[in-house]
Amino acid sequence: MKSDLVLGIESSCDETAASVLKGPREILSNVVASQIPIHRRFGGVVPELASRQHLLSIDTVISQAMGQASCRFEDLGGVAVTYGPGLIGSLLVGIQVAKGICFAHKLPMAAVNHLEGHIRSLSLEHSSVPLPALFLVVSGGHTSLYLARREETGYERLARTRDDAAGEAYDKAAKFLGLGYPGGPIIDRLARHGDPRAFAFSVPRMSDGSLDFSFSGLKTALLRHVEAAGLKPLAFLESDGPEPGPGDCPKPMLDLLASFQEAIARTLMERTLRAARETRAAAIGLVGGVACNTRLRALMAEEAARHGIPVLMTRPQLTTDNAAMIAQAGFEHLVRGELADETLNAEPSAVL
């Protein structure tokens, strides 16, 4: 690398993001253009609209990131871009722009797995991660457990979700209740005003004893509780106004949201701690968009402390999709000489 400046580009789903990183940890800029207002009325991401908005936003986002970092393309040591997993149309926008920048300015390019980016986000705020380390990657599209035994051997997937991801369960619940999108932050905020013991939710367990996750049963249980309690959906899904507050929800709905969130948080915590004990992990890393959830963060830290296992997290801005984490992972690839070329293509179902 001719310099330690790396431009990261992230466009795997509905966030158009660019970041300039100096060395392995110094964030010079981290710009994210959200598409939430575009997808809110649908209660979820519409792939065609997402890719179209990436096309409209990506030049401006990269220009802002370079400007905030007071950096020119000629100053860069390389470009890192997400190649998967994600939405194919969205991924292709970022990849093609990265290829163009690298071709025009004769820069090396690193291809980064989106899930590796989430895991590497911890390195932006923690100088070292004790090994072996167990990582819970939990977001709208992913809920998985990965183990890193040694830095040079990569990541071993220990568990995955067999149906909905945790963040997807939040979004579907919020859509059904008419609360708006994205559902995770809304439910997190409203659940603080409810009783998490008011409604009974069973923590899903795998009949084969595996560490895998399943959230479809919790979603079904939520629907049954809604029907039994006679709750009616609110009208915030298609609203352009403020998100619902506790005063907009009947008390039984607040209790239901608190109980639903508690069940998800406990499922994630219990499965993660079991894996940590079985692998004798020296640390747990909590990453991904759902790692912003206040109940999950508190419960994981509290229960892990009882077992003497530290939990590493980042500030919320680095848990959701962003390009600083892609630049960090890309920096490591570039240092090791692991380069991508002009044949790089999107892999929407890429595995780590």
C-alpha positions as a LaTeX table, in Angstrom:
\begin{tabular}{lrrr}
\hline
Residue & $x$ (\AA) & $y$ (\AA) & $z$ (\AA) \\
\hline
Met1 & 0.00 & 0.00 & 0.00 \\
Lys2 & 1.36 & 3.42 & $-0.95$ \\
Ser3 & $-0.53$ & 4.98 & 2.00 \\
Asp4 & $-2.59$ & 3.89 & 4.98 \\
Leu5 & $-5.74$ & 5.67 & 3.78 \\
Val6 & $-8.58$ & 3.38 & 2.67 \\
Leu7 & $-11.91$ & 4.34 & 1.14 \\
Gly8 & $-14.70$ & 1.97 & 2.21 \\
Ile9 & $-17.92$ & 1.57 & 0.21 \\
Glu10 & $-20.99$ & $-0.22$ & 1.57 \\
Ser11 & $-24.22$ & $-0.76$ & $-0.39$ \\
Ser12 & $-25.40$ & $-4.24$ & 0.53 \\
Cys13 & $-28.98$ & $-3.34$ & 1.43 \\
Asp14 & $-30.64$ & 0.04 & 1.93 \\
Glu15 & $-27.84$ & 2.22 & 3.30 \\
Thr16 & $-25.48$ & 3.99 & 0.90 \\
Ala17 & $-22.27$ & 4.51 & 2.86 \\
Ala18 & $-18.69$ & 5.65 & 2.35 \\
Ser19 & $-15.86$ & 6.13 & 4.82 \\
Val20 & $-12.20$ & 7.08 & 4.80 \\
Leu21 & $-10.08$ & 5.25 & 7.35 \\
Lys22 & $-6.49$ & 6.07 & 8.30 \\
Gly23 & $-4.60$ & 2.99 & 9.37 \\
Pro24 & $-6.52$ & 0.29 & 11.15 \\
Arg25 & $-8.63$ & 2.45 & 13.49 \\
Glu26 & $-8.75$ & 6.20 & 12.81 \\
Ile27 & $-12.06$ & 7.16 & 11.18 \\
Leu28 & $-11.60$ & 10.35 & 9.16 \\
Ser29 & $-15.16$ & 10.28 & 7.77 \\
Asn30 & $-18.17$ & 7.98 & 7.90 \\
Val31 & $-21.12$ & 9.07 & 5.77 \\
Val32 & $-24.39$ & 7.13 & 5.58 \\
Ala33 & $-27.39$ & 8.00 & 3.40 \\
Ser34 & $-30.45$ & 6.26 & 4.82 \\
Gln35 & $-33.35$ & 5.03 & 2.71 \\
Ile36 & $-35.78$ & 4.57 & 5.62 \\
Pro37 & $-38.29$ & 7.19 & 4.36 \\
Ile38 & $-38.46$ & 5.40 & 0.99 \\
His39 & $-39.18$ & 1.94 & 2.41 \\
Arg40 & $-41.25$ & 2.91 & 5.47 \\
Arg41 & $-44.62$ & 2.70 & 3.73 \\
Phe42 & $-43.88$ & $-0.90$ & 2.69 \\
Gly43 & $-42.77$ & $-2.04$ & 6.14 \\
Gly44 & $-39.53$ & $-3.41$ & 4.69 \\
Val45 & $-36.89$ & $-2.95$ & 2.01 \\
Val46 & $-38.04$ & $-3.07$ & $-1.62$ \\
Pro47 & $-34.96$ & $-4.29$ & $-3.58$ \\
Glu48 & $-35.70$ & $-2.42$ & $-6.80$ \\
Leu49 & $-36.18$ & 0.88 & $-4.99$ \\
Ala50 & $-33.05$ & 0.29 & $-2.93$ \\
Ser51 & $-30.76$ & $-0.24$ & $-5.92$ \\
Arg52 & $-32.22$ & 2.78 & $-7.71$ \\
Gln53 & $-31.60$ & 5.00 & $-4.69$ \\
His54 & $-28.02$ & 3.74 & $-4.40$ \\
Leu55 & $-27.45$ & 4.93 & $-7.96$ \\
Leu56 & $-28.78$ & 8.36 & $-7.06$ \\
Ser57 & $-26.85$ & 8.70 & $-3.79$ \\
Ile58 & $-23.49$ & 7.01 & $-4.13$ \\
Asp59 & $-21.54$ & 9.77 & $-5.92$ \\
Thr60 & $-22.65$ & 12.36 & $-3.37$ \\
Val61 & $-21.94$ & 10.09 & $-0.41$ \\
Ile62 & $-18.40$ & 9.31 & $-1.62$ \\
Ser63 & $-17.73$ & 13.00 & $-2.35$ \\
Gln64 & $-18.86$ & 13.92 & 1.16 \\
Ala65 & $-16.70$ & 11.22 & 2.73 \\
Met66 & $-13.62$ & 12.31 & 0.77 \\
Gly67 & $-14.30$ & 15.97 & 1.54 \\
Gln68 & $-14.74$ & 15.43 & 5.27 \\
Ala69 & $-11.46$ & 13.52 & 5.31 \\
Ser70 & $-9.72$ & 16.28 & 3.27 \\
Cys71 & $-8.56$ & 13.50 & 0.99 \\
Arg72 & $-8.08$ & 13.06 & $-2.77$ \\
Phe73 & $-8.32$ & 9.75 & $-4.60$ \\
Glu74 & $-4.60$ & 10.07 & $-5.33$ \\
Asp75 & $-3.94$ & 10.01 & $-1.57$ \\
Leu76 & $-5.59$ & 6.62 & $-1.06$ \\
Gly77 & $-3.77$ & 3.37 & $-0.53$ \\
Gly78 & $-6.76$ & 1.36 & $-1.72$ \\
Val79 & $-10.52$ & 0.91 & $-1.89$ \\
Ala80 & $-12.59$ & $-1.65$ & 0.04 \\
Val81 & $-16.09$ & $-2.62$ & $-1.10$ \\
Thr82 & $-18.78$ & $-5.01$ & 0.08 \\
Tyr83 & $-19.34$ & $-7.89$ & $-2.37$ \\
Gly84 & $-21.96$ & $-9.84$ & $-0.35$ \\
Pro85 & $-24.14$ & $-11.04$ & 1.17 \\
Gly86 & $-26.98$ & $-8.65$ & 0.35 \\
Leu87 & $-29.30$ & $-7.51$ & $-2.41$ \\
Ile88 & $-27.71$ & $-8.15$ & $-5.79$ \\
Gly89 & $-28.76$ & $-4.84$ & $-7.36$ \\
Ser90 & $-27.56$ & $-2.85$ & $-4.37$ \\
Leu91 & $-24.25$ & $-4.70$ & $-4.19$ \\
Leu92 & $-23.54$ & $-4.15$ & $-7.89$ \\
Val93 & $-23.82$ & $-0.39$ & $-7.52$ \\
Gly94 & $-21.06$ & $-0.24$ & $-4.92$ \\
Ile95 & $-18.86$ & $-2.77$ & $-6.72$ \\
Gln96 & $-19.03$ & $-0.99$ & $-10.07$ \\
Val97 & $-18.22$ & 2.39 & $-8.53$ \\
Ala98 & $-15.29$ & 0.88 & $-6.62$ \\
Lys99 & $-13.97$ & $-0.69$ & $-9.83$ \\
Gly100 & $-14.22$ & 2.62 & $-11.63$ \\
Ile101 & $-12.31$ & 4.50 & $-8.92$ \\
Cys102 & $-9.60$ & 1.85 & $-8.80$ \\
Phe103 & $-9.23$ & 1.75 & $-12.59$ \\
Ala104 & $-9.10$ & 5.53 & $-12.96$ \\
His105 & $-6.60$ & 6.08 & $-10.16$ \\
Lys106 & $-4.64$ & 2.79 & $-10.38$ \\
Leu107 & $-5.57$ & 1.72 & $-6.85$ \\
Pro108 & $-5.75$ & $-1.79$ & $-5.37$ \\
Met109 & $-9.19$ & $-3.07$ & $-4.38$ \\
Ala110 & $-10.25$ & $-5.32$ & $-1.52$ \\
Ala111 & $-13.49$ & $-7.32$ & $-1.54$ \\
Val112 & $-15.11$ & $-7.50$ & 1.91 \\
Asn113 & $-17.79$ & $-9.84$ & 3.19 \\
His114 & $-20.50$ & $-7.76$ & 4.88 \\
Leu115 & $-20.54$ & $-10.06$ & 7.93 \\
Glu116 & $-16.76$ & $-9.79$ & 8.30 \\
Gly117 & $-17.24$ & $-6.03$ & 8.24 \\
His118 & $-19.61$ & $-6.22$ & 11.20 \\
Ile119 & $-17.16$ & $-8.39$ & 13.13 \\
Arg120 & $-14.22$ & $-6.13$ & 12.28 \\
Ser121 & $-16.18$ & $-3.08$ & 13.48 \\
Leu122 & $-15.07$ & $-4.03$ & 17.00 \\
Ser123 & $-11.47$ & $-3.25$ & 16.00 \\
Leu124 & $-12.46$ & 0.37 & 15.43 \\
Glu125 & $-13.03$ & 0.84 & 19.17 \\
His126 & $-11.06$ & $-1.99$ & 20.78 \\
Ser127 & $-7.30$ & $-2.21$ & 20.25 \\
Ser128 & $-7.39$ & $-5.98$ & 20.69 \\
Val129 & $-9.95$ & $-8.78$ & 20.88 \\
Pro130 & $-9.02$ & $-11.70$ & 23.19 \\
Leu131 & $-8.98$ & $-15.05$ & 21.36 \\
Pro132 & $-10.71$ & $-17.38$ & 21.05 \\
Ala133 & $-13.57$ & $-14.94$ & 20.53 \\
Leu134 & $-17.23$ & $-15.66$ & 19.89 \\
Phe135 & $-19.17$ & $-13.18$ & 17.74 \\
Leu136 & $-22.94$ & $-12.80$ & 17.67 \\
Val137 & $-23.81$ & $-11.16$ & 14.35 \\
Val138 & $-27.42$ & $-10.06$ & 14.68 \\
Ser139 & $-29.24$ & $-7.80$ & 12.26 \\
Gly140 & $-32.27$ & $-7.51$ & 10.00 \\
Gly141 & $-30.92$ & $-10.13$ & 7.61 \\
His142 & $-28.55$ & $-12.22$ & 9.72 \\
Thr143 & $-28.43$ & $-13.99$ & 13.06 \\
Ser144 & $-25.31$ & $-16.14$ & 13.37 \\
Leu145 & $-22.59$ & $-17.16$ & 15.79 \\
Tyr146 & $-18.96$ & $-17.18$ & 14.60 \\
Leu147 & $-15.85$ & $-18.34$ & 16.42 \\
Ala148 & $-12.35$ & $-16.98$ & 15.79 \\
Arg149 & $-9.72$ & $-19.24$ & 17.35 \\
Arg150 & $-6.67$ & $-17.53$ & 15.86 \\
Glu151 & $-6.35$ & $-14.33$ & 13.83 \\
Glu152 & $-4.99$ & $-16.08$ & 10.76 \\
Thr153 & $-7.55$ & $-18.89$ & 10.52 \\
Gly154 & $-10.67$ & $-16.84$ & 9.86 \\
Tyr155 & $-14.12$ & $-17.52$ & 11.28 \\
Glu156 & $-15.99$ & $-20.75$ & 11.98 \\
Arg157 & $-19.76$ & $-20.53$ & 11.84 \\
Leu158 & $-21.28$ & $-22.32$ & 14.83 \\
Ala159 & $-24.93$ & $-21.36$ & 14.39 \\
Arg160 & $-27.37$ & $-19.56$ & 12.13 \\
Thr161 & $-31.06$ & $-18.78$ & 12.08 \\
Arg162 & $-33.22$ & $-21.43$ & 10.46 \\
Asp163 & $-35.96$ & $-18.98$ & 9.51 \\
Asp164 & $-36.31$ & $-15.28$ & 10.34 \\
Ala165 & $-33.38$ & $-13.20$ & 11.53 \\
Ala166 & $-33.91$ & $-11.41$ & 14.85 \\
Gly167 & $-34.14$ & $-8.00$ & 13.19 \\
Glu168 & $-36.57$ & $-9.39$ & 10.65 \\
Ala169 & $-38.81$ & $-10.62$ & 13.48 \\
Tyr170 & $-38.82$ & $-7.11$ & 14.95 \\
Asp171 & $-39.71$ & $-5.56$ & 11.60 \\
Lys172 & $-42.52$ & $-8.02$ & 10.91 \\
Ala173 & $-43.96$ & $-7.53$ & 14.40 \\
Ala174 & $-43.90$ & $-3.75$ & 14.01 \\
Lys175 & $-45.50$ & $-3.99$ & 10.57 \\
Phe176 & $-48.30$ & $-6.21$ & 11.87 \\
Leu177 & $-48.97$ & $-3.81$ & 14.76 \\
Gly178 & $-48.84$ & $-0.76$ & 12.49 \\
Leu179 & $-45.92$ & 0.80 & 14.39 \\
Gly180 & $-43.72$ & 1.80 & 11.45 \\
Tyr181 & $-40.33$ & 0.86 & 10.01 \\
Pro182 & $-37.68$ & $-0.11$ & 10.94 \\
Gly183 & $-39.32$ & $-2.05$ & 13.75 \\
Gly184 & $-36.32$ & $-2.72$ & 15.98 \\
Pro185 & $-35.68$ & 0.83 & 17.24 \\
Ile186 & $-39.40$ & 1.54 & 17.60 \\
Ile187 & $-40.07$ & $-1.61$ & 19.65 \\
Asp188 & $-36.94$ & $-1.00$ & 21.75 \\
Arg189 & $-38.14$ & 2.48 & 22.65 \\
Leu190 & $-41.77$ & 1.51 & 23.38 \\
Ala191 & $-40.87$ & $-1.69$ & 25.28 \\
Arg192 & $-39.26$ & 0.36 & 28.05 \\
His193 & $-42.76$ & 1.40 & 29.10 \\
Gly194 & $-44.16$ & $-2.13$ & 29.27 \\
Asp195 & $-43.98$ & $-5.14$ & 31.59 \\
Pro196 & $-41.75$ & $-7.87$ & 30.09 \\
Arg197 & $-43.48$ & $-10.50$ & 32.27 \\
Ala198 & $-47.02$ & $-9.70$ & 31.17 \\
Phe199 & $-47.16$ & $-12.14$ & 28.24 \\
Ala200 & $-45.66$ & $-15.62$ & 28.10 \\
Phe201 & $-43.22$ & $-16.34$ & 25.26 \\
Ser202 & $-41.22$ & $-19.56$ & 25.20 \\
Val203 & $-37.55$ & $-19.35$ & 24.29 \\
Pro204 & $-37.21$ & $-21.45$ & 21.11 \\
Arg205 & $-35.03$ & $-24.55$ & 21.41 \\
Met206 & $-33.75$ & $-26.84$ & 18.68 \\
Ser207 & $-34.94$ & $-30.45$ & 18.94 \\
Asp208 & $-31.54$ & $-31.65$ & 17.74 \\
Gly209 & $-29.72$ & $-29.70$ & 20.47 \\
Ser210 & $-27.89$ & $-27.42$ & 18.02 \\
Leu211 & $-26.99$ & $-23.81$ & 18.66 \\
Asp212 & $-29.13$ & $-22.59$ & 15.75 \\
Phe213 & $-31.76$ & $-19.89$ & 16.20 \\
Ser214 & $-35.43$ & $-19.75$ & 15.22 \\
Phe215 & $-37.73$ & $-16.76$ & 15.57 \\
Ser216 & $-40.78$ & $-17.75$ & 13.51 \\
Gly217 & $-42.39$ & $-19.34$ & 16.57 \\
Leu218 & $-42.08$ & $-16.12$ & 18.56 \\
Lys219 & $-43.68$ & $-14.23$ & 15.68 \\
Thr220 & $-46.59$ & $-16.70$ & 15.62 \\
Ala221 & $-46.99$ & $-16.44$ & 19.40 \\
Leu222 & $-47.11$ & $-12.64$ & 19.07 \\
Leu223 & $-49.98$ & $-12.88$ & 16.57 \\
Arg224 & $-51.92$ & $-15.16$ & 18.91 \\
His225 & $-51.43$ & $-12.80$ & 21.85 \\
Val226 & $-52.63$ & $-9.88$ & 19.69 \\
Glu227 & $-55.80$ & $-11.77$ & 18.79 \\
Ala228 & $-56.44$ & $-12.93$ & 22.36 \\
Ala229 & $-55.98$ & $-9.42$ & 23.75 \\
Gly230 & $-58.14$ & $-7.87$ & 21.03 \\
Leu231 & $-55.41$ & $-5.41$ & 20.04 \\
Lys232 & $-55.85$ & $-3.37$ & 16.87 \\
Pro233 & $-52.96$ & $-2.22$ & 14.62 \\
Leu234 & $-52.01$ & 1.43 & 14.85 \\
Ala235 & $-51.81$ & 3.70 & 11.81 \\
Phe236 & $-48.14$ & 4.67 & 11.82 \\
Leu237 & $-46.89$ & 2.38 & 9.02 \\
Glu238 & $-47.74$ & 4.79 & 6.19 \\
Ser239 & $-47.40$ & 7.96 & 8.23 \\
Asp240 & $-44.75$ & 10.54 & 7.40 \\
Gly241 & $-45.12$ & 12.07 & 10.85 \\
Pro242 & $-43.36$ & 11.24 & 14.12 \\
Glu243 & $-42.99$ & 7.65 & 15.29 \\
Pro244 & $-45.44$ & 6.34 & 17.90 \\
Gly245 & $-44.80$ & 7.21 & 21.51 \\
Pro246 & $-45.96$ & 5.34 & 24.62 \\
Gly247 & $-49.02$ & 7.58 & 24.78 \\
Asp248 & $-50.14$ & 6.32 & 21.38 \\
Cys249 & $-50.21$ & 2.68 & 22.49 \\
Pro250 & $-52.65$ & 0.95 & 24.85 \\
Lys251 & $-50.96$ & $-0.52$ & 27.92 \\
Pro252 & $-51.47$ & $-4.14$ & 26.78 \\
Met253 & $-49.57$ & $-3.35$ & 23.56 \\
Leu254 & $-46.65$ & $-1.88$ & 25.50 \\
Asp255 & $-46.61$ & $-4.98$ & 27.71 \\
Leu256 & $-46.72$ & $-7.22$ & 24.65 \\
Leu257 & $-43.81$ & $-5.40$ & 23.01 \\
Ala258 & $-41.75$ & $-5.62$ & 26.22 \\
Ser259 & $-42.46$ & $-9.35$ & 26.53 \\
Phe260 & $-41.68$ & $-9.98$ & 22.86 \\
Gln261 & $-38.39$ & $-8.08$ & 23.09 \\
Glu262 & $-37.44$ & $-9.90$ & 26.29 \\
Ala263 & $-37.97$ & $-13.27$ & 24.61 \\
Ile264 & $-35.76$ & $-12.33$ & 21.65 \\
Ala265 & $-33.02$ & $-10.89$ & 23.86 \\
Arg266 & $-33.02$ & $-13.94$ & 26.12 \\
Thr267 & $-32.92$ & $-16.32$ & 23.16 \\
Leu268 & $-29.87$ & $-14.53$ & 21.77 \\
Met269 & $-28.19$ & $-14.29$ & 25.17 \\
Glu270 & $-28.76$ & $-17.88$ & 26.25 \\
Arg271 & $-27.60$ & $-19.39$ & 22.96 \\
Thr272 & $-24.53$ & $-17.15$ & 22.87 \\
Leu273 & $-23.48$ & $-17.91$ & 26.44 \\
Arg274 & $-23.94$ & $-21.63$ & 25.88 \\
Ala275 & $-21.67$ & $-21.42$ & 22.84 \\
Ala276 & $-19.15$ & $-19.34$ & 24.80 \\
Arg277 & $-18.98$ & $-21.95$ & 27.55 \\
Glu278 & $-18.68$ & $-24.85$ & 25.10 \\
Thr279 & $-15.87$ & $-23.16$ & 23.15 \\
Arg280 & $-14.21$ & $-21.61$ & 26.23 \\
Ala281 & $-14.32$ & $-18.24$ & 24.52 \\
Ala282 & $-12.20$ & $-15.51$ & 26.07 \\
Ala283 & $-14.59$ & $-12.79$ & 24.89 \\
Ile284 & $-17.95$ & $-12.24$ & 23.23 \\
Gly285 & $-18.40$ & $-9.69$ & 20.44 \\
Leu286 & $-21.89$ & $-8.26$ & 19.91 \\
Val287 & $-22.22$ & $-6.78$ & 16.41 \\
Gly288 & $-24.83$ & $-5.94$ & 13.77 \\
Gly289 & $-27.80$ & $-3.60$ & 13.71 \\
Val290 & $-29.73$ & $-5.38$ & 16.48 \\
Ala291 & $-26.65$ & $-4.93$ & 18.71 \\
Cys292 & $-28.09$ & $-1.41$ & 19.22 \\
Asn293 & $-30.98$ & $-2.91$ & 21.18 \\
Thr294 & $-30.70$ & $-1.61$ & 24.73 \\
Arg295 & $-32.23$ & $-4.68$ & 26.38 \\
Leu296 & $-29.95$ & $-7.07$ & 24.49 \\
Arg297 & $-26.87$ & $-5.03$ & 25.35 \\
Ala298 & $-27.74$ & $-4.87$ & 29.04 \\
Leu299 & $-28.80$ & $-8.52$ & 29.33 \\
Met300 & $-25.75$ & $-9.83$ & 27.48 \\
Ala301 & $-23.31$ & $-7.78$ & 29.56 \\
Glu302 & $-25.03$ & $-8.71$ & 32.82 \\
Glu303 & $-25.22$ & $-12.46$ & 32.22 \\
Ala304 & $-21.75$ & $-12.73$ & 30.64 \\
Ala305 & $-20.24$ & $-10.92$ & 33.63 \\
Arg306 & $-21.65$ & $-13.63$ & 35.88 \\
His307 & $-19.54$ & $-16.11$ & 33.92 \\
Gly308 & $-16.47$ & $-13.90$ & 33.84 \\
Ile309 & $-16.63$ & $-13.32$ & 30.07 \\
Pro310 & $-16.14$ & $-9.77$ & 28.74 \\
Val311 & $-18.58$ & $-8.50$ & 26.11 \\
Leu312 & $-17.19$ & $-6.18$ & 23.44 \\
Met313 & $-19.54$ & $-3.72$ & 21.72 \\
Thr314 & $-19.27$ & $-0.51$ & 19.72 \\
Arg315 & $-21.24$ & 2.71 & 19.74 \\
Pro316 & $-24.56$ & 2.38 & 17.90 \\
Gln317 & $-23.33$ & 4.26 & 14.79 \\
Leu318 & $-20.88$ & 1.44 & 14.11 \\
Thr319 & $-23.30$ & $-1.44$ & 14.70 \\
Thr320 & $-25.69$ & $-0.57$ & 11.89 \\
Asp321 & $-24.55$ & $-0.80$ & 8.26 \\
Asn322 & $-21.69$ & 1.63 & 7.64 \\
Ala323 & $-18.57$ & 1.87 & 5.51 \\
Ala324 & $-16.01$ & 2.38 & 8.29 \\
Met325 & $-16.29$ & $-1.30$ & 9.17 \\
Ile326 & $-15.80$ & $-2.22$ & 5.50 \\
Ala327 & $-12.74$ & 0.03 & 5.31 \\
Gln328 & $-11.30$ & $-1.59$ & 8.46 \\
Ala329 & $-11.71$ & $-5.12$ & 7.12 \\
Gly330 & $-10.45$ & $-3.96$ & 3.73 \\
Phe331 & $-7.37$ & $-2.39$ & 5.29 \\
Glu332 & $-6.41$ & $-5.78$ & 6.73 \\
His333 & $-6.94$ & $-7.47$ & 3.35 \\
Leu334 & $-4.85$ & $-4.86$ & 1.56 \\
Val335 & $-2.00$ & $-5.16$ & 4.07 \\
Arg336 & $-1.96$ & $-8.92$ & 3.52 \\
Gly337 & $-2.03$ & $-8.47$ & $-0.25$ \\
Glu338 & $-5.45$ & $-10.09$ & $-0.62$ \\
Leu339 & $-6.67$ & $-8.14$ & $-3.64$ \\
Ala340 & $-9.72$ & $-8.28$ & $-5.89$ \\
Asp341 & $-9.60$ & $-7.55$ & $-9.62$ \\
Glu342 & $-11.94$ & $-6.40$ & $-12.37$ \\
Thr343 & $-13.73$ & $-9.78$ & $-12.36$ \\
Leu344 & $-15.19$ & $-9.13$ & $-8.90$ \\
Asn345 & $-18.94$ & $-9.74$ & $-8.90$ \\
Ala346 & $-21.76$ & $-9.51$ & $-6.38$ \\
Glu347 & $-22.47$ & $-12.62$ & $-4.29$ \\
Pro348 & $-25.88$ & $-12.05$ & $-2.69$ \\
Ser349 & $-25.70$ & $-15.35$ & $-0.78$ \\
Ala350 & $-22.03$ & $-15.12$ & 0.20 \\
Val351 & $-21.05$ & $-16.98$ & 3.35 \\
Leu352 & $-18.31$ & $-16.11$ & 5.78 \\
\hline
\end{tabular}
